[in-house]
Amino acid sequence: MAVPTIEPHLRNPAEVAPTDSYRPGVPVWVYRGGAWCAGFIEACSARAAMVTYRPSGSRGTGVDTIFARDIVARADSDPLLDSALG
């Protein structure tokens, strides 16, 4: 799957996976700073997920708590981020 093109608030709520359906280490797209960024799940609960992500155009990472509408499963590899997962 390529980078999502829809903004989170426009997603159909029926198509948004709940945060507790993800598992630690799962690659995801995370909506932060007005853009979808490659990330992965660190931990999750029924209400939110903690994710590590690579802000657009950056080699560094950020960690944040994200709600379900701001997360989409990611199949594409991100060499800078995914290599850290081992």
VMD Tcl script that builds the backbone (N, CA, C; Angstrom):
set m [mol new atoms 258]
animate dup $m
set s [atomselect $m all]
$s set {name element resname resid chain x y z} {
  {N N MET 1 A 0.848 -1.182 0.000}
  {CA C MET 1 A 0.000 0.000 0.000}
  {C C MET 1 A 0.888 1.238 0.000}
  {N N ALA 2 A 0.584 2.148 -0.879}
  {CA C ALA 2 A 1.311 3.416 -0.939}
  {C C ALA 2 A 0.857 4.321 0.200}
  {N N VAL 3 A 1.523 5.445 0.345}
  {CA C VAL 3 A 1.154 6.415 1.379}
  {C C VAL 3 A -0.318 6.787 1.204}
  {N N PRO 4 A -1.109 6.734 2.273}
  {CA C PRO 4 A -2.518 7.116 2.164}
  {C C PRO 4 A -2.659 8.555 1.654}
  {N N THR 5 A -3.723 8.800 0.923}
  {CA C THR 5 A -3.954 10.139 0.383}
  {C C THR 5 A -5.118 10.844 1.067}
  {N N ILE 6 A -5.840 10.147 1.912}
  {CA C ILE 6 A -6.997 10.737 2.588}
  {C C ILE 6 A -6.588 11.314 3.941}
  {N N GLU 7 A -7.175 12.427 4.303}
  {CA C GLU 7 A -6.924 12.988 5.628}
  {C C GLU 7 A -7.741 12.204 6.653}
  {N N PRO 8 A -7.196 12.021 7.857}
  {CA C PRO 8 A -7.857 11.184 8.859}
  {C C PRO 8 A -9.307 11.562 9.141}
  {N N HIS 9 A -9.617 12.841 9.220}
  {CA C HIS 9 A -10.992 13.238 9.564}
  {C C HIS 9 A -11.982 12.924 8.447}
  {N N LEU 10 A -11.505 12.561 7.257}
  {CA C LEU 10 A -12.379 12.207 6.142}
  {C C LEU 10 A -12.563 10.696 6.001}
  {N N ARG 11 A -11.865 9.919 6.812}
  {CA C ARG 11 A -11.992 8.460 6.741}
  {C C ARG 11 A -13.364 8.015 7.240}
  {N N ASN 12 A -13.874 6.966 6.621}
  {CA C ASN 12 A -15.143 6.370 7.041}
  {C C ASN 12 A -14.892 5.657 8.372}
  {N N PRO 13 A -15.563 6.072 9.452}
  {CA C PRO 13 A -15.327 5.438 10.759}
  {C C PRO 13 A -15.516 3.924 10.750}
  {N N ALA 14 A -16.370 3.410 9.881}
  {CA C ALA 14 A -16.595 1.969 9.799}
  {C C ALA 14 A -15.377 1.234 9.229}
  {N N GLU 15 A -14.495 1.952 8.553}
  {CA C GLU 15 A -13.311 1.342 7.942}
  {C C GLU 15 A -12.035 1.554 8.765}
  {N N VAL 16 A -12.149 2.222 9.897}
  {CA C VAL 16 A -10.990 2.487 10.754}
  {C C VAL 16 A -10.815 1.329 11.738}
  {N N ALA 17 A -9.657 0.683 11.671}
  {CA C ALA 17 A -9.376 -0.425 12.594}
  {C C ALA 17 A -9.159 0.118 14.001}
  {N N PRO 18 A -9.707 -0.537 15.021}
  {CA C PRO 18 A -9.471 -0.080 16.396}
  {C C PRO 18 A -7.992 -0.238 16.769}
  {N N THR 19 A -7.516 0.629 17.636}
  {CA C THR 19 A -6.097 0.597 17.993}
  {C C THR 19 A -5.676 -0.732 18.610}
  {N N ASP 20 A -6.562 -1.374 19.349}
  {CA C ASP 20 A -6.161 -2.637 19.978}
  {C C ASP 20 A -6.158 -3.821 19.012}
  {N N SER 21 A -6.430 -3.562 17.714}
  {CA C SER 21 A -6.307 -4.623 16.715}
  {C C SER 21 A -4.872 -4.728 16.203}
  {N N TYR 22 A -4.032 -3.738 16.539}
  {CA C TYR 22 A -2.620 -3.746 16.150}
  {C C TYR 22 A -1.796 -4.415 17.248}
  {N N ARG 23 A -0.613 -4.878 16.896}
  {CA C ARG 23 A 0.301 -5.504 17.850}
  {C C ARG 23 A 1.639 -4.785 17.803}
  {N N PRO 24 A 2.417 -4.814 18.879}
  {CA C PRO 24 A 3.738 -4.184 18.871}
  {C C PRO 24 A 4.598 -4.678 17.707}
  {N N GLY 25 A 5.284 -3.731 17.075}
  {CA C GLY 25 A 6.154 -4.044 15.946}
  {C C GLY 25 A 5.490 -3.980 14.590}
  {N N VAL 26 A 4.154 -3.859 14.557}
  {CA C VAL 26 A 3.429 -3.815 13.286}
  {C C VAL 26 A 3.717 -2.479 12.582}
  {N N PRO 27 A 4.108 -2.526 11.293}
  {CA C PRO 27 A 4.350 -1.286 10.559}
  {C C PRO 27 A 3.037 -0.577 10.223}
  {N N VAL 28 A 3.022 0.724 10.390}
  {CA C VAL 28 A 1.818 1.520 10.136}
  {C C VAL 28 A 2.196 2.847 9.493}
  {N N TRP 29 A 1.199 3.514 8.926}
  {CA C TRP 29 A 1.290 4.915 8.551}
  {C C TRP 29 A 0.678 5.707 9.681}
  {N N VAL 30 A 1.304 6.805 10.056}
  {CA C VAL 30 A 0.862 7.646 11.162}
  {C C VAL 30 A 0.668 9.063 10.637}
  {N N TYR 31 A -0.465 9.666 10.924}
  {CA C TYR 31 A -0.712 11.030 10.463}
  {C C TYR 31 A -0.225 12.012 11.516}
  {N N ARG 32 A 0.829 12.748 11.169}
  {CA C ARG 32 A 1.408 13.739 12.080}
  {C C ARG 32 A 1.906 14.923 11.277}
  {N N GLY 33 A 1.686 16.118 11.763}
  {CA C GLY 33 A 2.183 17.321 11.108}
  {C C GLY 33 A 1.622 17.527 9.717}
  {N N GLY 34 A 0.394 17.052 9.479}
  {CA C GLY 34 A -0.247 17.236 8.181}
  {C C GLY 34 A 0.205 16.263 7.105}
  {N N ALA 35 A 0.894 15.191 7.496}
  {CA C ALA 35 A 1.372 14.208 6.522}
  {C C ALA 35 A 1.355 12.801 7.122}
  {N N TRP 36 A 1.239 11.808 6.245}
  {CA C TRP 36 A 1.344 10.420 6.669}
  {C C TRP 36 A 2.824 10.054 6.739}
  {N N CYS 37 A 3.255 9.496 7.854}
  {CA C CYS 37 A 4.651 9.141 8.098}
  {C C CYS 37 A 4.752 7.652 8.406}
  {N N ALA 38 A 5.837 7.023 7.969}
  {CA C ALA 38 A 6.070 5.619 8.287}
  {C C ALA 38 A 6.328 5.478 9.786}
  {N N GLY 39 A 5.742 4.453 10.376}
  {CA C GLY 39 A 5.926 4.215 11.797}
  {C C GLY 39 A 5.690 2.759 12.147}
  {N N PHE 40 A 5.786 2.445 13.427}
  {CA C PHE 40 A 5.433 1.110 13.903}
  {C C PHE 40 A 4.871 1.212 15.312}
  {N N ILE 41 A 4.047 0.252 15.650}
  {CA C ILE 41 A 3.361 0.222 16.944}
  {C C ILE 41 A 4.343 -0.180 18.043}
  {N N GLU 42 A 4.347 0.576 19.128}
  {CA C GLU 42 A 5.128 0.231 20.325}
  {C C GLU 42 A 4.238 -0.492 21.334}
  {N N ALA 43 A 3.033 0.041 21.540}
  {CA C ALA 43 A 2.064 -0.523 22.488}
  {C C ALA 43 A 0.692 0.009 22.108}
  {N N CYS 44 A -0.353 -0.665 22.564}
  {CA C CYS 44 A -1.693 -0.176 22.241}
  {C C CYS 44 A -2.696 -0.580 23.315}
  {N N SER 45 A -3.789 0.163 23.324}
  {CA C SER 45 A -4.910 -0.118 24.213}
  {C C SER 45 A -6.175 0.042 23.383}
  {N N ALA 46 A -7.312 -0.077 24.012}
  {CA C ALA 46 A -8.577 0.083 23.301}
  {C C ALA 46 A -8.800 1.519 22.827}
  {N N ARG 47 A -8.111 2.480 23.439}
  {CA C ARG 47 A -8.344 3.898 23.110}
  {C C ARG 47 A -7.272 4.544 22.247}
  {N N ALA 48 A -6.023 4.082 22.340}
  {CA C ALA 48 A -4.933 4.732 21.616}
  {C C ALA 48 A -3.758 3.781 21.451}
  {N N ALA 49 A -2.817 4.178 20.594}
  {CA C ALA 49 A -1.599 3.400 20.394}
  {C C ALA 49 A -0.392 4.319 20.550}
  {N N MET 50 A 0.675 3.784 21.106}
  {CA C MET 50 A 1.935 4.512 21.163}
  {C C MET 50 A 2.749 4.035 19.966}
  {N N VAL 51 A 3.210 4.986 19.151}
  {CA C VAL 51 A 3.930 4.647 17.936}
  {C C VAL 51 A 5.265 5.386 17.867}
  {N N THR 52 A 6.223 4.737 17.236}
  {CA C THR 52 A 7.461 5.389 16.844}
  {C C THR 52 A 7.301 5.657 15.365}
  {N N TYR 53 A 7.633 6.859 14.921}
  {CA C TYR 53 A 7.465 7.205 13.510}
  {C C TYR 53 A 8.599 8.101 13.050}
  {N N ARG 54 A 8.746 8.160 11.730}
  {CA C ARG 54 A 9.779 8.997 11.122}
  {C C ARG 54 A 9.086 10.191 10.486}
  {N N PRO 55 A 9.237 11.383 11.096}
  {CA C PRO 55 A 8.619 12.574 10.521}
  {C C PRO 55 A 9.092 12.781 9.077}
  {N N SER 56 A 8.211 13.284 8.229}
  {CA C SER 56 A 8.518 13.500 6.810}
  {C C SER 56 A 9.822 14.254 6.628}
  {N N GLY 57 A 10.670 13.725 5.746}
  {CA C GLY 57 A 11.927 14.388 5.423}
  {C C GLY 57 A 12.977 14.321 6.515}
  {N N SER 58 A 12.803 13.454 7.491}
  {CA C SER 58 A 13.728 13.389 8.615}
  {C C SER 58 A 14.342 11.998 8.726}
  {N N ARG 59 A 15.570 11.943 9.205}
  {CA C ARG 59 A 16.200 10.653 9.483}
  {C C ARG 59 A 15.970 10.247 10.936}
  {N N GLY 60 A 15.521 11.177 11.761}
  {CA C GLY 60 A 15.252 10.891 13.164}
  {C C GLY 60 A 13.866 10.279 13.343}
  {N N THR 61 A 13.501 10.036 14.594}
  {CA C THR 61 A 12.187 9.472 14.884}
  {C C THR 61 A 11.498 10.276 15.977}
  {N N GLY 62 A 10.207 10.084 16.065}
  {CA C GLY 62 A 9.403 10.652 17.129}
  {C C GLY 62 A 8.577 9.538 17.748}
  {N N VAL 63 A 8.114 9.746 18.943}
  {CA C VAL 63 A 7.231 8.797 19.618}
  {C C VAL 63 A 6.030 9.587 20.092}
  {N N ASP 64 A 4.833 9.048 19.840}
  {CA C ASP 64 A 3.624 9.776 20.195}
  {C C ASP 64 A 2.492 8.805 20.458}
  {N N THR 65 A 1.479 9.281 21.128}
  {CA C THR 65 A 0.256 8.521 21.344}
  {C C THR 65 A -0.744 8.961 20.283}
  {N N ILE 66 A -1.297 7.993 19.557}
  {CA C ILE 66 A -2.119 8.261 18.384}
  {C C ILE 66 A -3.478 7.572 18.533}
  {N N PHE 67 A -4.523 8.242 18.064}
  {CA C PHE 67 A -5.852 7.639 18.028}
  {C C PHE 67 A -6.035 6.844 16.740}
  {N N ALA 68 A -7.003 5.953 16.705}
  {CA C ALA 68 A -7.208 5.022 15.599}
  {C C ALA 68 A -7.347 5.704 14.240}
  {N N ARG 69 A -8.026 6.815 14.162}
  {CA C ARG 69 A -8.242 7.436 12.841}
  {C C ARG 69 A -6.952 7.939 12.214}
  {N N ASP 70 A -5.887 8.095 13.015}
  {CA C ASP 70 A -4.604 8.589 12.521}
  {C C ASP 70 A -3.600 7.472 12.250}
  {N N ILE 71 A -4.073 6.219 12.155}
  {CA C ILE 71 A -3.212 5.066 11.911}
  {C C ILE 71 A -3.807 4.237 10.777}
  {N N VAL 72 A -2.935 3.786 9.871}
  {CA C VAL 72 A -3.322 2.880 8.786}
  {C C VAL 72 A -2.223 1.829 8.663}
  {N N ALA 73 A -2.603 0.578 8.467}
  {CA C ALA 73 A -1.615 -0.481 8.284}
  {C C ALA 73 A -0.705 -0.147 7.098}
  {N N ARG 74 A 0.568 -0.513 7.203}
  {CA C ARG 74 A 1.556 -0.209 6.162}
  {C C ARG 74 A 2.211 -1.499 5.694}
  {N N ALA 75 A 2.197 -1.721 4.371}
  {CA C ALA 75 A 2.860 -2.889 3.788}
  {C C ALA 75 A 4.214 -2.516 3.202}
  {N N ASP 76 A 4.369 -1.266 2.761}
  {CA C ASP 76 A 5.623 -0.815 2.169}
  {C C ASP 76 A 6.707 -0.710 3.233}
  {N N SER 77 A 7.925 -1.018 2.829}
  {CA C SER 77 A 9.056 -0.934 3.750}
  {C C SER 77 A 9.629 0.479 3.780}
  {N N ASP 78 A 10.081 0.883 4.942}
  {CA C ASP 78 A 10.810 2.136 5.104}
  {C C ASP 78 A 12.203 1.745 5.598}
  {N N PRO 79 A 13.219 1.793 4.714}
  {CA C PRO 79 A 14.544 1.292 5.081}
  {C C PRO 79 A 15.160 1.967 6.317}
  {N N LEU 80 A 14.916 3.245 6.488}
  {CA C LEU 80 A 15.506 3.950 7.640}
  {C C LEU 80 A 14.842 3.559 8.945}
  {N N LEU 81 A 13.560 3.288 8.921}
  {CA C LEU 81 A 12.820 2.983 10.143}
  {C C LEU 81 A 12.769 1.483 10.417}
  {N N ASP 82 A 12.453 0.701 9.397}
  {CA C ASP 82 A 12.232 -0.726 9.600}
  {C C ASP 82 A 13.513 -1.490 9.928}
  {N N SER 83 A 14.664 -0.984 9.555}
  {CA C SER 83 A 15.910 -1.666 9.895}
  {C C SER 83 A 16.139 -1.696 11.403}
  {N N ALA 84 A 15.544 -0.743 12.117}
  {CA C ALA 84 A 15.667 -0.697 13.574}
  {C C ALA 84 A 14.854 -1.807 14.241}
  {N N LEU 85 A 13.855 -2.329 13.525}
  {CA C LEU 85 A 13.018 -3.395 14.083}
  {C C LEU 85 A 13.735 -4.741 14.095}
  {N N GLY 86 A 14.714 -4.889 13.218}
  {CA C GLY 86 A 15.474 -6.136 13.162}
  {C C GLY 86 A 14.730 -7.156 12.469}
}
mol reanalyze $m
mol bondsrecalc $m
mol representation Tube
mol addrep $m
